[in-house]
Amino acid sequence: MPPVRTIRKSYLIILLSLVVSTAGAIPPDSIRCYVWDFTTRNGLRNLITQRFTNEFEEKLAQKGFCTVLERRNFARLISHKDNEKAVQRLDGISQTTLDTLKAYDANTVVFGEVYDDTSSGEYRIAVTFQNFDNSIKVWSVRMTRGLVNDASSRERKMEELVTSIASVSNQPDRGDEKRKSFLHISRMLREFFVRAQKLNTLCSYLPELAYGNKRVEEELGVTVIAYNQIHDSLTINQSAIIQDVDAVWHNPELTRETEGILRFALKDIHSNDVFVFNEMFVKVMDINNKRIADKDEVERIRAEIKQTTPKRVEALNTKLQQLDAITNALLAKLKP
């Protein structure tokens, strides 16, 4: 069990009850999507759009070609304002909500539009898969206006729509094997750096949190979850990444460089530096939740955290810059 999980368990009690499994490796090209509430063309939500949302999400989950992050499980994670929005594109979602979805490795948001085409006597239901790199794919289906209130008819149409999406998504990738491997390795290494860097930045506020200023508590908790997710993924995929580099590039030097970077990230940075912040965070939460009540002990811990945090943040920042440099050098050699 990685030491940093102590942070996650402590904070999850406060923040949420959602359970996300990271027991298996995530394929590099897998779709992990969140279905946003469908709207009318005018951006409104009603009983019909709600029914189509639920039925589409159910059929999408059943089809199995992608992972669906169920809306009912994420309701507590998404801000109240965003829950109230009739959003039709990624740029309508707040950065906080996007970060939350990314923390659970979502890479796509699905938007739906239900258009009542009175001139043709039909409803047009269009769904847009928008990836976080802003690539967009759209599918649609039509159904007779008189059948829109019939549950069986709606379900058949959503089955038809999802089947058409799956038929395209399940086509074999004709892309180059080296390109696919590079994209997978690059994403994971860069995500680890970015999330560890953000965690380090927020940990610089631990002294303030220790002295009762809780303004960063929630953001730090979300950041910890995001870091935990990429750490878990990198740990799970570590051997596979090394084997992939060895099998695809056939270069022992590149394989050794990859092993060295993963060892530096997971052993040196995670086990040594992040673990120290983990211990500090646990002590701060113990103080704030009155589990440490002795005044002398509280002041001793606060003083220690105040004194040591800046140096530890600076030391970890130096290591992260080193990690960034050697990662960029490796990726330049691996890039097809």
N, C-alpha and C positions, 0 to 999 in steps of 0.2 A: 504493500500500500504506500504510494508516494506520500511523503510528509506533508505536502501542501494540502492534502485532502482534509486535514484538520480545519483549515480555513473554510473549505467548502461546507463541511458538515455544520460548523458553528454558524455560518451565515445563512445556510439554507433554512434553519429553524426560524430565522427572523424574516427571510425574504420570500420564500415560496415553498410549495410542497411538490412541485413538478419533479418527476423522476425521468431521467434520460439515460438510456443504456449506451455505453461505449464498449460493449463486450466484443464487438467484431470490428475489423478494419473496414474503413469506408472506401469503396471503390473510387478511383480518381474521377470518373465521369458520371458518377451517380447523381440523380436529381433528388434533392431534399427540399421539399417545397412547403410553403404555408399558403393556404387558400384564404384570401381576403374576402370579406362579405361582398357578394355580387350586388350590383346596382342597376338602375335603369340608365338609359342614355343621358338623362338629365342629372345623373349623380344621386338619385334618390334610392332609398331602400324601403321595401314593403314586404308584405307576406309572400308574394310570388318570388321575389329575389331571394328571400330567406330560404324558401323551399328548394329552389334550384341550387343554392349554395350547399345546403346540407346533402342533397342527393348527389351532386357532383363530387363533393369531397368523399362521400361514402364509396362511390363507384371507383374513384381514383385510388383510394386506399386498397380496395379489393383487387384491383388489377395487378398491383405488385411491381410495376416497372419503375416506380419511384417511391421514395419515403415521404409520407405525408405527416407533417407536424400538426396534430389535431388542434383546432381552434379552441375547444373547450379547455384543453390543458394549458394553453398559453394566455388565456383571458386575464389572469392575474399578473402576467409579465408585461403585457402591452398597456401603455399608459391610457388613462381614461379618455384623454382627448383623442388619441388615435382610434380607440374603440368606437368613438362617436362619429368618426369621419367616414364619409362615403368616398373611399379612395379608389382611383382607377389606374394609377401609375406609381412607381417607386418614389418619384420625387414628391409625392404627397404624404409620404410616411416620415415621421420624425426620426432623427438620427439615433435617439435613444432606443426606439423600437427596432430599428435596423440592427443596431449593435446587439440587442437582446437576441434577435433571430440568428445573427451570425455566431453568437456564443454557442448556439446549439447546432452549428454547422449547416444551417439552412443556406442554400445558395440561390433559391428561386422563390418569387412570390407570384401566386396565380390570381389574376383579377378576372372578374366576370361581368359581362354586360347583357342585360335582358331587354331586348328592344321589341316593343309592340308595334309591328308594321301594319297599321290599320288598312293601308291601301291594298295589301296582299292578303290580309286575313290570317297572317302568320306571326308567330313570335320567332325572333332570331336570338339564339343564345350563343354568345361568343366568349371564349376564354383566352386570356393572354398570359403566357408564361414569360415573365421578365426576370432574367438572371441578374445577379448583382453586378455583373460586368456590363449591364444594360442591353444585352442582346435580347431580342423579343421574337416570340413565335405565337401565332394566333390560329385558333381553330374555331369553327362555328357549326351549328346545326340549326335546322328550322323545324318548328312543329305547328300544327294547326291551332289557331287561336282558341277554338272551342274545346280543345283537349288540355289546356294549360292548367286547369284545376283538377285534372284526373291524375292521381298519384302514380298509377301504373304507367300511364303514358309518359309522364315526366321521367320516371325511372328508366324506361326503355330509351328515351332520347339521350339521357345522360350516359347510359351504357354505350349507346352508339357513338357519342362524342368522345368518351374516354377510349373506346376501342380505336377510333381513328388516330388519336394522339399516340396511343401505345404502338400502333403499327409503324409509325415513323420513328419513335424513340427507340424501338427495339431493333431497327435495322443495324447491321454490323457496321462499325466504324471503319471506314476505308483509309483513315489517316495513318500517318507514319507511326510505327511503334515507338521510335525514339522521341518523337514530338510529344506523344501522350505521356510517356514516362517522365519526360522533362517537366511538363506542365504540373504533373502530380507532385514531383519532388520539390519543384520551385514553390508551389503554393504552400506546402507544409512547412518548409524551412522559413519562408518569409513570414508566414502567419505566426510561427513561434516567436520570431524576433519582434514583430510588431506588438504582440500581446504581452510578452515579457517586458518590453520597454514601457508600455502603458502601466503595467503593474508596478514597475519600479518607480515611475513618476508619482503614482498615487501613494505609494508607501512612504514617500517623503513627507506626507501629511500625518503620519502615525503619531508624532508628538502632539499635534493639535487634537487628534482623536483621543489620545491618552488623557489630555487635560479637559475633556468634556465637549469639545467642538465636534459635533456629529455630522457636519455638512458633507463630508466625503464618505460616510459610512455606506450609504446605498450604492454609490458609484464604485467604491472599492469592492463591494460584494459582487456586483455584476462583472467587474473586471477579473476578479478571482475565478468566477465561473468560466469566463471566456478563456483564461489562461489554462485552467484545468482541462478544458475540452481539447485544446490543441496539444497540450502535454500528453494526455491520454492517447490521442490519435498518433502522435509521433512515436510514443513508446510502443504501441501496438504494431505500428508499421515499420519499426526500426529495421528488423531483419529483412523484411520484404524490400525495403528501399535499397539496402546494401546489395541484396541478391539481384535486384533489378539493374542497378548500375553495372554490376559485374557481368550480367547476362546480355545487356543491350549494348554497352559501350566496349566491352572486352578490353578494358584497360586497367591493370592492377593498381596503377598509381591513382586513378580516379576513384577506384573502390576504397583505397586506403584513406584518401582525402574525405570521402563521404563518411566513413567510419569515424574519423577523427572529429568531424563537425558534430555528428550525432552524440558522440561521447562528451564533447565539450558542452553541448547544450543540455543534455539530460543528466550528466554526472556532475560536472563542475558548476555550471550555472544553476541548475535546478536543485540538486542535492545539497550544495554548499550555501549558495546565496539566498535562493528563494525559501529554503527551509528556515533560515534565520529570521526572515521577515514573517514567516508562518508563526514561529514561536512568539515574536513580538506582538503580532496581531491577536493571538490567543490571550496573551496577558492583558492587552488593552481591553478586549471584550470582557475578560474576567473582572477588570476594574469597573467598567461601565455598567455591568450587570450585577455588581456588588458581591461577586463571588470572592473577590479579594477586598476585604473591608478594613484590615488593619492600616491605620493612617501612615505609619512609618514605612510599611511595606509598599503601600501605594506610591508614596513620594519617592521611595528608592527606585521603583520600577519606572516611574515617569521621568526621573532625572537620567536614568540609564538610557532610556529610549531617546530622550531629547539629545543626549550627548553622542550616542553612537549612530543614530539614523543617517545624518548627513554623510558620514564617511562610508557607510555601507551602501547608500544610494550611489555615491560617486564610484565606489569600487565596482558595483554591478554594472553601472553605466559604461565603465571602461571595458568590461568583459563583453557587454552587448555590442559595443562598437567593433570590438575584435571579431565577434561572431558575425556581424554584418559584413565585414571586410572579407573574411575567408569564405563566407557563403556566396558572396558576389563573385569571388574568384572562381569558385567551383562551378557555379551556374554558367559563367562565361565559357568554361571548357565543355560543359555538357550541352549547351544550347545547340540545337540542330542547325 
